[in-house]
Amino acid sequence: MCIFNKPTFAYFFTILILFQSCRSDIKTEDHNVISVRISREPDLLNPVLSETSVSATIQNLLFLPVMDFDPYTQESKAVLAISKGEVLINGNIIGYKLKIRPEAVWDDGSSITARDIVFTLKATLNPFVESGAKRSVIESIDSIEITDNPQEFIFWTDDNYFLDEQSFTNNFILQEKIYDPSAILNNIPWSSLKSLSLKDSASTYGRMASQFANEFSNPTLSREGASGAGPYKIDQWITNQILRLKRKPNWWGSKYKDSAVNFRAYPNEIIFRIIPEESNAVIALKDGALDIVPELSPAMFKNMQEDTALVHKISFLQGPPNRYVYFALNNKSELLNDVNTRKALAHLLDLDQLKNSLFQGFAERINAPFQPSKTYYNKQLSDIRFDIDAAKADLASAGWFDTNHNGTVDKKILNKTKELKLRLYTTPGGLGQKVALHMQEKAIQAGVSIEVIPKPLPIMLQDIHAHNFEIAALAEVQYPGPDDPYSTWHSKSYTDDGQNITGFMNHESDSLIELIRYSEPGKNRNQYYQSLQQIIYENQPVIFLFAPQNLLAVSKKWKAKSASVRPGYFVNDFERN
C-alpha cells in the first residue's frame, strides 16, 4: 500500500511553513524542549466540557485530579490528596474521607481547598452544563461534607456504587475563583442541584444553574484562559498550528515526582504541533522538527521500522491497546431499527483481511465494548464472518428487496418506498475512512448503498449527538480499572448530551448494568459483564472492529515510555538523553 501521496506544490509549501515555524518558535539554545504531533486541534481545554482525546492529552499537563491511575501499573495513586480515602460507615451510608496536600496551591498562591473540589463536581453535576457522560459517574454522591479543616472533605453515598471512590476523585479539579468568580454554585445545595432538570429553568436554583452554565462556557476559559494546578501553563496558542506549554517555575508539586507521574515535568517546554497529514508529521520527525509522533498508522509504523536509516535515531514503541474502534449504528433510524438489517451490515466487513492489510497485525478483533485483556471479556462470542450471502439473507429477513431492479434493496416504510442508502461519517484520511471505503465496496454486492462522508471530528460529533446519522466510524478510549457501561449502553443515557449515541435500549441489559454498578467484585460481576456482552452481540447495535495497539515513534534524544492509559504516552515523563 502506498503511504506517501504524489508530491505537489501545496505539499511542499506545507512542509516549508512547518519548518519555518519550527525555526522561529523553538529557542535552539534550550535543548529541553519537546515537540509533539497532534492530528487536530483540541475542541476545548475545559475538562468538564471537552469530549476529545486530544484535549485530554493536554489537560493531563494543565490540571490535577484528587486521585489518578498510574499509567504504567494502573495502580490508584494519590495526587492532590495526601493518601487514599478513609472509608467511613454510618449505618447504610458509606463515606470517603480525603485530605488535600497542605502544599497544594493554585498559580496565584492560594491553597487548593475542599471548596474547589465541591465546585468542580457541582459544575459537572449541573444539568445546564454539557458535561455528558461525566455527570453520570458522580450522580451517586448523596452529599459532600467539608470538615472543620478547609482542605478535608467527605463524600457520602448510600448506593454502594462499585467505582465510588475512583469516579469521585478522578476528575481534573478547577479553581472556583477563576471558573466561578461569583460563587454561584456555592449558593446551590448539592441535593438541590442533583434534583434539578432542564425543565426547572424558571425556578430560583434553575436560573442560577443556567446563569452559571452560560458563564462557564466562556470560550476564553476553554482556550488560552484554561488554568489548573498541573505543572504546565499555556504560553501560546496559534489556531491550527501550535499549542505551546511552559513548565511553571518553582512549582509546588515537583517534590512529589516520585509519588505519581502527574508530578513529573521533565521538559521545560512542550510544543504540540497540529499536523493533520501523517506523512508530513513523519518527515518532520525524520528532520528533527518533531520529537514524538503518536498514533501512527500500522503501515507507516512498519515502513519506518524497516528503514535502516532511522533505527539509530528513532525509537519505536508498541503500547498495549487503550481504546477500541467501531462503527456506531443509529438504532433509531427507520433504515436501521431492524436487528437483521444491522446484522447484515456486520457481514459486509472482511475484518481478518483488514487486520492484516490496514493494521499490519497490530490489532486484535473484538466483539464487545471491552478490552480483550479484561478478565470479564466474553471470549465465547464468535467472530462475525465476512459473508455476502448471509448479509443478503438477513436483509431479506428484514424485508429488504430490490423491487425496482436498480441494484439497491428497498422496502415500504410508512407507506413510502425507501432504498437502503446509508451515510457513513468518518474523520478524513485515517484508518476509519479506509475501513469505511472497504465496507462501501463490499456493500454494493449485497444491494446496500453507502455514502462515505469525511467530516472533522467536532462537526461529526455534533451530528451524532443530534442523532443525525446512520453509521459513524468512532473510537472509544477506555479508562483503567473496571468498566462502567452505564453512560454508553444504558437506556437513560440516550439523551442529547448523553453517550448512548446509538439509541440502544434493552430492559434486560439495563438491569445487568445496574447489577454491575452495585455488585461486589468477583464471579457474579464477571457473569453480569459477560451476559451484557451477549445481549449487545445479539442485538448488533454497533459493529465492533479492533482494539489496536498504540504505535509511537520518538526521537532517541528522549527516554521514551509507552503507557497502558490514554493517550499511551506521558510526555511530562520523558527525560532528555
Order of alpha helices (4+ residues) and beta strands (2+ residues): alpha-beta-alpha-beta-beta-beta-beta-alpha-alpha-beta-beta-alpha-alpha-alpha-alpha-beta-beta-beta-alpha-beta-alpha-beta-beta-alpha-alpha-beta-alpha-beta-beta-beta-alpha-beta-alpha-beta-alpha-alpha-alpha-beta-beta-beta-beta
